Amino acid sequence: KQIPTSFSLSQNYPNPFNPSTTIKYGLPKDAKVTLEVYNILGQRGAVVVNDEQKAGYYEVVFQNANLASGAYFYQIRVNDQAQAKRMLLLK
């Protein structure tokens, strides 16, 4: 199994999406991972991942019928690092 050399968060695809999108990320070492989706006001809309994970590459499918159309941010926190990217939900 390949292990990434650095922490990474990829752009979701498809983007814009409806009803689901895939988010990929890489962990260079075992870590506590939190992946959350926020609206543009900074309100949390969903928790996608909240778990201890082993080093490696991951792919999660995000699907939430309760969210309205619009721009969202997904943010991953791994130990003391964080990355965020923008995505667009079209209904």
N, C-alpha and C positions, 0 to 999 in steps of 0.2 A: 504493500500500500504506500502510495506517495504521501509525503509530508511537505506542506508548503514551507518555504524558507521565511516567509513573513505573513503577518496577519493581513487578510484581504477581504473586501466586500465587493461583489460584482453588481453591475446594474441589473435590475430585474428584467425579465422578459416573459411574455411580451409586455411592452410598455408603449402606449396606454394598454390597459387590460380590462377584461370583463369576461367571466366572473373570477378568474384566478390568474396568478402570476407566479413565476419561480424566482427565488432568491438564492444565490450561491455565495458561499464564503469559505475561507480557508483559515485553519488554526495551526500555527507552527508548534504549539505545545498544548498539553491538556489545560483546560480552562473552564471557568464558570462563564457561560454565554447567556446573554439576554438580547433578544431580537424583538423590537417593538415597532409598532406603526403609529404615527402621530398625524393629526391633521395640521393644517397650516397655522392654526392658533396654538399649537403645542399641546393639544389635548390628546392623551393616549387613546387610540381606537382599538388596539389589539395587542396582545402578547403572543408572539409567534413561537419563540423559543425561550425557555428559562430553565437551564439545565447545565450540569457538569458534562463536558464533552471531551473526548480524546482528540489528540492532534490529528489533522487530516482535512479532507475537503468535504463540504456538506452542501446539500441542496434541499430547500424546503419550499413547499407550495403554500402560498398565502391565498386564502379565499375567505371573503367576509361579505355576506349578503346584506349585512346591516349598515354598511358604510354608504354614504351618499357619493354621487359623482364628484370628482374634484381632485386636487393635488394633495398628495400625502408624502410624508417622509418616513423612511424606515431606517432605524438606527440599531446598530449592533454594538454591544458593550462586551468587551473581553478583558477581564481583570481591570487594568487601569487605562485601557485604550478604548476609543469609540470612533466609529465611522458612521456617516449617514449619507443617504442618497434619496433623490426625489422620484416619485412615481405618480402616474396619473390613472385614476379609475374613471372609466366612461361607462355609463349605463344606458 
